[in-house]
Amino acid sequence: MINQTRAASVQELESAFQRELGSDRWAAAESAYALASRYREEGDWEKSREWVKQCLQLLEGLPTDTMEQVATTRTSVGGVALPNYLHEGVVRERFGELA
């Protein structure tokens, strides 16, 4: 896991995502959300859209019945603040047409 307070580079975030993808689907979804946010901040709409799609794919099939199941486990990833709850509706609301 990367440092949660320092602003990580997108390369560091992508590397962390790859590690998490094999072991922790939820953490990978959080990192994909952070990458989508970071690329959007940089104005790279295509890359942001790719990471929004990745985040939504990872969230598919995860339980969403309770608030505890959709509560983020970290407050930020690589300096990107995460929402308190992460599910398809939140991602679509935050990213609008990019989702």
C-alpha positions in Angstrom: 0.0 0.0 0.0 1.3 3.5 -0.9 1.5 6.4 1.5 -1.9 7.8 1.9 -1.1 11.4 2.6 1.7 12.3 0.1 0.5 13.0 -3.4 1.6 9.9 -5.3 2.4 10.0 -9.0 0.0 8.3 -11.4 2.7 5.7 -12.0 2.9 4.9 -8.3 -0.9 4.7 -8.1 -1.0 2.4 -11.1 1.7 0.2 -9.6 -0.2 0.0 -6.3 -3.4 -0.8 -8.3 -1.7 -3.7 -10.0 -0.5 -5.1 -6.7 -3.9 -4.7 -5.1 -5.7 -6.2 -8.1 -4.3 -9.6 -7.3 -5.1 -9.6 -3.6 -7.7 -7.1 -2.6 -10.5 -6.2 -5.1 -11.9 -3.5 -2.8 -8.5 -1.7 -2.4 -8.1 -1.9 -6.2 -11.4 -0.2 -6.7 -10.4 2.5 -4.3 -7.1 3.0 -6.2 -9.0 3.0 -9.6 -11.2 5.8 -8.2 -8.1 7.7 -7.1 -6.6 7.3 -10.6 -9.8 8.4 -12.3 -9.8 11.5 -10.0 -6.1 12.3 -10.6 -6.4 12.0 -14.4 -9.5 14.2 -14.4 -7.6 16.8 -12.4 -4.9 16.7 -15.0 -7.4 17.1 -17.8 -6.8 13.7 -19.3 -10.5 12.8 -19.9 -9.8 9.6 -21.8 -7.5 8.1 -19.1 -10.0 9.3 -16.4 -12.8 7.5 -18.3 -10.7 4.3 -18.5 -10.2 4.3 -14.7 -13.8 5.1 -14.0 -14.7 2.0 -16.1 -12.2 -0.1 -14.2 -13.5 1.1 -10.9 -17.1 0.3 -11.9 -16.1 -3.2 -13.1 -14.3 -3.9 -9.8 -17.3 -2.7 -7.8 -19.6 -5.1 -9.8 -20.6 -8.1 -7.8 -19.3 -6.7 -4.5 -21.9 -6.7 -1.7 -23.8 -3.4 -1.4 -26.6 -4.3 1.1 -25.3 -2.3 4.0 -23.4 0.9 4.6 -20.6 -1.0 6.1 -20.2 -3.0 2.9 -19.7 0.2 0.8 -17.7 2.2 3.3 -14.2 3.0 2.1 -11.4 1.5 4.1 -9.1 4.4 3.5 -9.7 8.2 3.7 -7.3 8.8 0.8 -5.1 7.0 -1.7 -1.9 8.7 -2.9 -3.2 12.1 -1.8 -6.6 11.7 -3.4 -9.5 12.0 -1.0 -11.9 9.1 -1.2 -15.7 9.4 -0.6 -17.0 7.9 2.7 -18.9 5.3 0.6 -17.9 3.8 -2.7 -20.5 2.2 -5.0 -21.7 2.6 -8.5 -24.1 5.5 -7.7 -21.3 7.5 -6.1 -18.9 6.9 -9.0 -21.5 7.9 -11.6 -22.5 11.0 -9.6 -18.9 12.1 -9.1 -17.7 11.5 -12.7 -20.9 12.3 -14.6 -20.5 11.7 -18.3 -17.1 10.1 -17.8 -18.9 7.2 -16.2 
